[in-house]
């Protein structure tokens, strides 16, 4: 009986610890970029959607932007083609674009169904809907990599309309150019541009790593909080490489363009969003402006 009471009191203390954060971020927009290994199985997907639903029910206005690169590669290979990349971006011919759109739309509707199962009204859209994401063809070092879009404009009206109508928007990273051709968009880029366009208070990246480290060989050197100038110092010092390099660049740019804080989290950890946002220490890395120490969140 005593142990049962201890468990109940522990749950109560967790709720009390979350209270100031719930009050602080009530009615604030949070954009959640969801992809990578966190999408590798349905159980993980459900944990992430549970977090998004809970955030919505306690007063946040979440927007989910999802990827699907591994699933796209799988289906491309099933057609007998080989998935090709150039500097981290998928080389996307017309047939690959058709496969990518099919796969992303399937993922999108599966995530919508999970949210609906939990009692929240969700709507899945792509960047084609409501002219949400307008793109130019993207060239990398002058190389044409096909139907890969570089976002030039975000018309966020459809997202504001959905939020005002109490929906959870779930966005697939597909866009249109001025001639209404369909383009695949890097999901990190889409999440950053959407976060800036809607004036998000937070942008969370669910990744395959714990966060940023001062020493890649020391797991205890996780950085809980870092400013944009400190983050640039990590890049210039050669501490950041691989796929994290463009991701961190996106994070820094998002903060400098008005998103108050960006969070890098390991999406494979169950309920990582709740642990990061509603606990004092958090579990990932939060990037903030040099001019905004975010006092009161210690």
C-alpha positions as CSV (number, residue, x, y, z in Angstrom):
1,X,0.0,0.0,0.0
2,X,2.8,2.4,0.9
3,X,4.6,1.7,-2.4
4,X,1.3,2.3,-4.3
5,X,1.0,5.6,-2.6
6,X,4.6,6.5,-3.5
7,X,3.8,5.8,-7.2
8,X,0.7,8.0,-7.0
9,X,2.6,10.8,-5.4
10,X,5.3,10.5,-8.0
11,X,2.7,10.9,-10.8
12,X,1.3,13.9,-9.0
13,X,4.7,15.6,-8.7
14,X,5.3,15.1,-12.5
15,X,2.0,16.8,-13.2
16,X,2.8,19.7,-10.9
17,X,6.3,20.1,-12.5
18,X,4.5,20.3,-15.9
19,X,2.0,22.9,-14.8
20,X,4.1,26.1,-15.3
21,X,5.1,24.9,-18.8
22,X,1.4,24.2,-19.7
23,X,0.5,27.7,-18.5
24,X,3.4,29.4,-20.3
25,X,2.8,27.8,-23.7
26,X,-1.0,27.7,-23.7
27,X,-2.2,28.6,-27.2
28,X,1.3,28.8,-28.6
29,X,2.2,27.0,-31.9
30,X,4.8,24.2,-31.9
31,X,6.0,22.6,-35.2
32,X,7.1,19.0,-34.9
33,X,9.3,17.6,-37.6
34,X,8.9,13.8,-37.5
35,X,11.1,11.4,-39.5
36,X,14.1,9.1,-39.4
37,X,14.2,6.0,-37.3
38,X,11.4,7.3,-35.1
39,X,9.1,6.3,-38.0
40,X,10.5,2.8,-38.4
41,X,7.6,1.0,-36.8
42,X,4.0,1.6,-35.9
43,X,4.6,1.4,-32.1
44,X,7.0,4.3,-32.3
45,X,4.7,6.3,-34.5
46,X,1.9,5.9,-32.0
47,X,4.1,7.2,-29.2
48,X,4.9,10.3,-31.2
49,X,1.3,10.9,-32.1
50,X,0.3,10.4,-28.5
51,X,2.7,13.2,-27.5
52,X,1.3,15.5,-30.2
53,X,-2.3,14.8,-29.1
54,X,-1.5,15.4,-25.5
55,X,0.3,18.7,-26.4
56,X,-2.9,19.8,-28.2
57,X,-5.2,18.8,-25.3
58,X,-3.2,20.8,-22.8
59,X,-3.3,23.9,-24.9
60,X,-0.5,23.9,-27.4
61,X,-1.3,24.3,-31.1
62,X,0.9,21.6,-32.7
63,X,1.6,21.2,-36.4
64,X,3.3,18.0,-37.5
65,X,5.6,17.9,-40.6
66,X,6.7,14.4,-41.5
67,X,9.2,12.8,-43.7
68,X,9.4,9.3,-45.1
69,X,12.8,8.9,-46.8
70,X,13.4,5.3,-45.7
71,X,9.9,4.2,-46.9
72,X,10.4,6.0,-50.2
73,X,13.7,4.3,-50.8
74,X,12.1,0.9,-50.1
75,X,9.4,1.5,-52.6
76,X,11.8,2.9,-55.2
77,X,13.9,-0.3,-54.9
78,X,10.8,-2.4,-55.3
79,X,10.3,-1.0,-58.8
80,X,13.8,-2.1,-59.7
81,X,15.3,1.4,-59.4
82,X,18.2,2.3,-57.1
83,X,17.7,5.2,-54.7
84,X,20.3,7.8,-55.5
85,X,21.4,10.8,-53.4
86,X,23.6,13.8,-54.0
87,X,24.9,15.6,-50.9
88,X,22.1,14.2,-48.8
89,X,19.3,15.0,-51.2
90,X,17.4,12.4,-53.2
91,X,17.8,12.6,-56.9
92,X,14.2,12.6,-58.0
93,X,13.2,11.9,-61.6
94,X,9.5,11.9,-62.6
95,X,8.9,8.2,-61.7
96,X,10.6,8.6,-58.3
97,X,8.5,11.7,-57.6
98,X,5.4,9.8,-58.3
99,X,6.5,7.1,-55.8
100,X,7.5,9.6,-53.2
101,X,4.1,11.3,-53.4
102,X,2.3,8.0,-53.1
103,X,4.4,6.9,-50.1
104,X,4.2,10.3,-48.3
105,X,0.5,10.5,-48.7
106,X,0.1,7.0,-47.3
107,X,2.2,7.9,-44.3
108,X,0.3,11.1,-43.9
109,X,-3.1,9.4,-43.7
110,X,-1.8,6.7,-41.3
111,X,-0.7,9.4,-38.9
112,X,-4.1,11.1,-39.3
113,X,-5.8,7.9,-38.4
114,X,-3.7,7.4,-35.3
115,X,-4.6,10.9,-34.1
116,X,-8.2,10.4,-34.8
117,X,-8.1,7.1,-32.8
118,X,-7.0,9.2,-29.8
119,X,-10.0,11.5,-30.1
120,X,-8.4,14.5,-31.8
121,X,-9.6,15.9,-35.1
122,X,-6.7,15.8,-37.5
123,X,-6.3,16.7,-41.2
124,X,-3.5,15.6,-43.4
125,X,-2.4,17.9,-46.2
126,X,0.6,18.3,-48.4
127,X,2.3,21.5,-49.4
128,X,0.2,21.4,-52.6
129,X,-3.0,22.1,-50.7
130,X,-4.0,25.7,-50.4
131,X,-0.7,26.7,-52.1
132,X,1.0,26.0,-48.8
133,X,4.5,25.4,-50.2
134,X,5.5,27.2,-53.4
135,X,8.9,26.1,-54.6
136,X,11.6,26.6,-57.2
137,X,13.6,23.7,-58.7
138,X,16.6,23.1,-56.4
139,X,20.1,22.9,-57.8
140,X,23.1,21.7,-55.7
141,X,26.4,23.1,-56.8
142,X,24.8,23.7,-60.2
143,X,23.7,20.1,-60.5
144,X,20.1,19.4,-61.5
145,X,18.8,16.7,-59.1
146,X,15.3,16.5,-60.6
147,X,12.0,17.3,-58.9
148,X,13.5,18.5,-55.6
149,X,12.0,21.8,-54.4
150,X,13.6,24.8,-52.7
151,X,10.8,26.6,-50.8
152,X,10.4,30.2,-51.9
153,X,7.1,31.0,-50.2
154,X,4.9,29.6,-47.5
155,X,1.2,30.6,-47.6
156,X,0.3,29.6,-44.0
157,X,-3.4,30.6,-44.3
158,X,-4.6,27.0,-44.5
159,X,-2.6,26.1,-41.4
160,X,-4.1,29.1,-39.4
161,X,-7.6,28.1,-40.6
162,X,-7.1,24.5,-39.5
163,X,-5.7,25.6,-36.1
164,X,-8.5,28.0,-35.6
165,X,-11.0,25.2,-36.4
166,X,-9.3,23.1,-33.7
167,X,-7.7,20.6,-36.1
168,X,-4.2,19.0,-35.8
169,X,-2.6,19.7,-39.2
170,X,-0.2,16.9,-40.4
171,X,1.8,18.1,-43.4
172,X,3.6,16.0,-46.1
173,X,6.6,17.8,-47.6
174,X,5.5,18.1,-51.2
175,X,5.1,21.4,-53.1
176,X,4.3,23.1,-56.4
177,X,6.3,25.4,-58.6
178,X,4.7,28.3,-60.5
179,X,3.9,26.0,-63.3
180,X,2.1,23.6,-60.9
181,X,4.7,20.8,-61.2
182,X,5.1,18.6,-58.1
183,X,8.3,18.6,-56.1
184,X,9.7,16.6,-53.2
185,X,10.9,18.8,-50.4
186,X,13.4,18.1,-47.7
187,X,11.3,17.7,-44.6
188,X,13.7,19.6,-42.3
189,X,13.5,22.5,-44.7
190,X,9.7,22.3,-44.8
191,X,9.4,22.3,-41.0
192,X,11.7,25.3,-40.6
193,X,10.0,27.4,-43.3
194,X,6.5,26.5,-41.9
195,X,7.6,27.3,-38.3
196,X,8.8,30.7,-39.4
197,X,5.7,31.4,-41.5
198,X,3.3,30.6,-38.6
199,X,5.4,32.4,-35.9
200,X,5.9,29.1,-34.0
201,X,7.1,29.5,-30.4
202,X,8.9,26.1,-30.7
203,X,10.2,23.9,-33.4
204,X,11.1,20.3,-32.4
205,X,13.2,17.9,-34.6
206,X,12.8,14.3,-33.8
207,X,16.1,12.8,-34.9
208,X,18.2,9.7,-34.5
209,X,20.6,11.2,-32.0
210,X,20.2,12.4,-28.4
211,X,21.1,16.1,-29.3
212,X,24.3,18.1,-29.6
213,X,27.5,17.0,-27.8
214,X,30.6,19.1,-26.9
215,X,32.6,15.9,-27.4
216,X,31.2,13.3,-29.8
217,X,33.2,10.6,-27.9
218,X,31.8,11.6,-24.5
219,X,28.1,10.6,-24.0
220,X,28.0,12.8,-20.8
221,X,28.8,16.0,-22.8
222,X,25.2,16.4,-24.1
223,X,24.4,20.1,-24.4
224,X,21.0,20.9,-22.9
225,X,20.8,24.5,-24.0
226,X,22.9,26.5,-26.5
227,X,22.7,29.9,-28.2
228,X,22.9,30.4,-31.9
229,X,26.4,31.9,-31.7
230,X,27.6,28.9,-29.6
231,X,26.0,26.6,-32.1
232,X,27.9,28.3,-35.0
233,X,31.0,27.9,-32.9
234,X,30.5,24.1,-32.8
235,X,30.1,24.1,-36.6
236,X,33.2,26.2,-37.2
237,X,35.1,24.1,-34.8
238,X,34.4,21.0,-36.7
239,X,32.4,19.4,-33.9
240,X,29.3,18.9,-36.2
241,X,29.3,16.8,-39.4
242,X,27.3,14.5,-41.6
243,X,23.6,14.9,-41.8
244,X,23.5,17.0,-38.6
245,X,25.4,19.9,-40.3
246,X,22.5,21.1,-42.5
247,X,20.0,20.3,-39.8
248,X,21.8,22.5,-37.2
249,X,22.1,25.2,-39.9
250,X,18.4,25.0,-40.3
251,X,17.9,25.3,-36.5
252,X,20.1,28.3,-36.2
253,X,18.4,30.0,-39.1
254,X,14.9,29.3,-37.7
255,X,15.8,30.9,-34.4
256,X,17.4,33.9,-36.1
257,X,14.2,34.3,-38.2
258,X,11.9,34.4,-35.1
259,X,11.2,30.9,-33.8
260,X,11.8,31.3,-30.1
261,X,13.4,27.9,-29.5
262,X,14.4,24.9,-31.5
263,X,14.7,21.4,-29.9
264,X,16.8,18.5,-31.2
265,X,15.5,15.2,-29.7
266,X,16.0,11.5,-30.1
267,X,12.7,10.5,-31.5
268,X,13.3,6.8,-30.7
269,X,12.8,7.6,-27.0
270,X,9.2,7.1,-26.0
271,X,7.4,10.4,-25.3
272,X,10.6,12.4,-25.9
273,X,8.5,15.5,-26.7
274,X,6.8,15.5,-23.3
275,X,10.0,14.8,-21.5
276,X,11.7,17.8,-23.3
277,X,8.9,20.3,-22.9
278,X,7.4,19.5,-19.6
279,X,10.4,18.7,-17.4
280,X,13.0,21.1,-16.0
281,X,16.1,19.5,-17.4
282,X,14.6,18.0,-20.7
283,X,16.3,15.3,-22.6
284,X,17.7,16.9,-25.8
285,X,19.3,20.1,-26.9
286,X,17.4,23.4,-27.0
287,X,18.8,26.2,-29.3
288,X,17.8,29.8,-28.4
289,X,18.8,33.3,-29.5
290,X,21.7,35.0,-27.9
291,X,19.3,37.8,-26.9
292,X,16.7,35.5,-25.3
293,X,17.9,33.4,-22.3
294,X,14.3,32.2,-21.8
295,X,14.4,32.9,-18.1
296,X,11.9,31.0,-16.0
297,X,12.4,27.7,-17.8
298,X,15.3,26.5,-15.7
